[in-house]
Amino acid sequence: MKHLNDFLIKLRRIIDEKNIELNAKMKEHTSFKVGGPVDVLVTPIDYNEIINIIKLCKDYKVPFYIIGNGSNLLVKDGGIRGVVIKLTKLDKISVDGEKINAQGGATIAGTSRVARDESLTGLEFACGIPGSIGGALAMNAGAYDGEMSMVVESSLVLDGHGNFLHLNKEQLELEYRMSAILKNNYVVLEVTFQLKKGDYKKIKNRIDELMQRRREKQPLEYASAGSTFKRPTGHFAGKLIQDSGLKGKSVGDAEVSMKHSGFIINKGNAKARDILDLIEIVQNTVKEKFNVELHPEVRIIGEEEDEKSN
């Protein structure tokens, strides 16, 4: 990175040294457990730090990426040039009557448990989704006949100019795995959920049931980024992949899960390149057999190893 020393001097005026890591291994910050190093990883603790870090990056023309807990992220083996801003320290969750407010770095599963403990119903579907509130809103995450659009009331976001915006449900434009957050590269700072009072025992039983179904049907014992592909219109990605004879197909330590064909898993020592090659094999095979195009649900960032050395 050009002018790295000057950049770091100014960065340390914005954020505590203990929240700055140089050459951080992204495999330690993603659920796929792959990926090369990022030049600088920062974990801000308040909104002003985020604004000032982004401004500094723009002043120095340093590329930056916002992540939550990395559960829907595939970082390439060459790593990331620039700065990764990780929001996991912005994780406060508060309850006001039938509403829950959660910061963008809180987990959606943790927020679901808070709702349960407060006997609030509506977030049961999210009990096992492995992602941050910000990522879940951006992707309009869903499972078991529920999705974020059903329970979100509004969100506080940061736009590309450092302005705070309060967006209501309509302004969030929540659709299948898409939102105004992704379209406009907003940073999710807070999400407010409108839930309903319910019966604690029923809510708990529903969460327990869904978690048991996840354990039985999904390869939770392996590193992955959840469902690898978006659901194509009129089809289920997992069934198309299974019917293509790809269950168990592997490249290196990347494998189409034997438990659930919609998941590509890291069996231990996969490289990002293995996963990307397997994604391409799956896409080409399904296209050839069923004339259906599969699109990755996982966010892919970074550069290849050979690009880094150039």
Buried (B, 14 or more C-beta within 10 A) or exposed (E): BEEBEEBBEBBEEBBEEEBBBEEBBBBEBBBBBBBBBBBBBBBBBEBEBBBBBBEBBBEBEBBBBBBBBBBBBBBBBBBBBBBBBBBBBBBEBEBEEBBBBBBBBBBBBBBBBBBBEBBBBBBBBBBBBBBBBBBBBBBBBBBBEBBBBBBBBBBBBBEEEEEEBEBEBEBBBBEEBBBBBBEEEBBBBBBBBBBEEBEEEEBBEBBEEBBEEBEEEBBBEBBBBBBBBBBBEEBBBBEBBBBBEBBEBBBBBBBBBEBBBBBBBBBEEBBBBBBBBBBEBBBEBBBEEBEBEBEBBBBBBBBBBEEBEE
